[in-house]
Amino acid sequence: MAKISRIEDVPVEKAKMPNVIVSDTYIQWLITREKDDAPNFAMRRFVMKPGGFIGLHDHPNEHEIFILSGEGVMFGADGVELKVRPGNFIFVPGDEPHGYRNDGDEDFVFLCLIPNPE
C-alpha cells in the first residue's frame, strides 16, 4: 500500500559522513527500508546553510540529486565547479569524487536518492 507522509513529521539530524568534513548541513531520511519497507532506494532531504559544505568524497553506488531551493556548487576532484539551482538534477556515478558547497545567502535544499545498502 502507498504511504504518504509529511516533511514536518521527519526528524532533522546534523549530517555526518565518515572521514568527510561536513559543516552546517542537515539531513532528513524521508523514505528508508527500515521505516517504510522501501526495498530498493532511500530518499533523503538535505538542508545546507549559507557557508555550509559536504567535502570531497566518493562511494561505490550511484545517486541522484534534485535541487529544490537555493543555489550551490557541486565540485569534483578535477577542480571543476558547477553552479546548481532549483530545477537542476544531477546523476553522480558510483566511485566519482564529488562535494557540495552553499555559496549563497539562503538555504541550499536538495533531495538525494541512494540505493539501499545490501
C-alpha positions as CSV (number, residue, x, y, z in Angstrom):
1,M,0.0,0.0,0.0
2,A,1.3,3.5,-0.8
3,K,2.3,5.6,2.2
4,I,2.0,9.4,2.4
5,S,3.9,11.4,5.0
6,R,4.7,15.0,5.8
7,I,8.1,16.6,5.9
8,E,7.3,18.2,9.3
9,D,7.0,14.7,10.8
10,V,10.5,13.6,9.8
11,P,13.3,14.3,12.3
12,V,16.1,16.7,11.2
13,E,19.6,15.4,12.1
14,K,23.0,17.0,11.7
15,A,24.5,15.4,8.6
16,K,27.6,13.2,9.2
17,M,29.8,11.2,6.9
18,P,32.8,9.0,7.9
19,N,36.1,10.6,7.0
20,V,34.4,13.6,5.3
21,I,34.2,17.2,6.6
22,V,30.6,18.3,6.8
23,S,29.6,21.7,8.0
24,D,26.2,23.4,8.6
25,T,24.3,20.7,6.8
26,Y,21.2,18.8,8.0
27,I,19.5,15.7,6.8
28,Q,16.1,14.1,6.9
29,W,15.7,10.5,6.0
30,L,12.3,10.7,4.1
31,I,12.0,7.1,2.9
32,T,14.0,4.2,4.1
33,R,13.9,0.4,4.1
34,E,13.7,0.3,8.0
35,K,10.9,2.8,8.3
36,D,8.9,2.4,5.1
37,D,9.8,-1.1,3.8
38,A,11.3,0.5,0.7
39,P,13.2,-2.4,-0.9
40,N,15.5,-0.6,-3.3
41,F,16.1,3.1,-2.6
42,A,16.3,5.7,0.2
43,M,15.2,9.3,-0.2
44,R,16.9,12.0,1.8
45,R,16.4,15.8,2.1
46,F,19.5,17.9,2.8
47,V,19.4,21.5,4.0
48,M,22.8,23.2,3.7
49,K,23.0,26.6,5.5
50,P,24.9,29.5,3.9
51,G,28.6,28.7,4.1
52,G,27.9,25.0,4.7
53,F,29.5,22.2,2.7
54,I,30.0,18.5,2.3
55,G,33.6,17.8,1.5
56,L,35.0,15.8,-1.4
57,H,34.0,12.1,-1.1
58,D,33.1,9.1,-3.1
59,H,31.2,5.8,-2.7
60,P,30.5,2.8,-4.8
61,N,26.9,3.5,-5.5
62,E,25.3,6.0,-7.9
63,H,23.0,8.6,-6.6
64,E,20.5,11.1,-7.9
65,I,20.0,14.7,-6.7
66,F,17.2,17.2,-7.3
67,I,17.7,20.8,-6.3
68,L,14.6,22.2,-4.5
69,S,15.8,25.7,-3.4
70,G,18.7,28.0,-3.0
71,E,21.9,27.8,-5.1
72,G,25.0,25.8,-4.6
73,V,28.2,24.5,-6.1
74,M,29.0,20.8,-6.9
75,F,32.7,20.2,-7.3
76,G,34.9,17.2,-8.2
77,A,38.4,16.0,-7.7
78,D,39.4,17.6,-11.0
79,G,38.8,21.1,-9.7
80,V,35.7,21.7,-11.9
81,E,32.9,23.6,-10.1
82,L,29.4,23.6,-11.4
83,K,26.7,26.0,-10.2
84,V,23.4,24.4,-9.5
85,R,20.0,25.9,-8.8
86,P,16.3,24.9,-8.3
87,G,15.1,22.6,-11.0
88,N,18.6,21.2,-11.8
89,F,19.0,17.4,-11.3
90,I,22.3,15.6,-11.0
91,F,23.4,12.0,-11.7
92,V,26.6,11.0,-9.8
93,P,28.1,7.7,-11.0
94,G,29.5,5.3,-8.4
95,D,33.1,6.0,-7.3
96,E,33.1,9.5,-8.7
97,P,34.6,12.1,-6.2
98,H,32.2,14.9,-5.5
99,G,31.2,17.5,-2.9
100,Y,28.8,20.4,-2.4
101,R,29.0,23.9,-1.1
102,N,26.5,26.7,-0.4
103,D,28.0,30.0,-1.5
104,G,24.6,31.8,-1.4
105,D,22.7,33.8,1.2
106,E,19.9,31.3,1.7
107,D,19.5,27.6,2.5
108,F,20.5,25.2,-0.3
109,V,18.0,22.4,-0.2
110,F,18.1,19.2,-2.3
111,L,16.7,15.7,-2.4
112,C,19.2,12.8,-2.7
113,L,18.2,9.3,-3.7
114,I,20.6,6.4,-3.0
115,P,20.4,2.6,-3.3
116,N,19.7,0.8,0.0
117,P,22.8,-0.9,1.4
118,E,22.8,-4.6,0.7
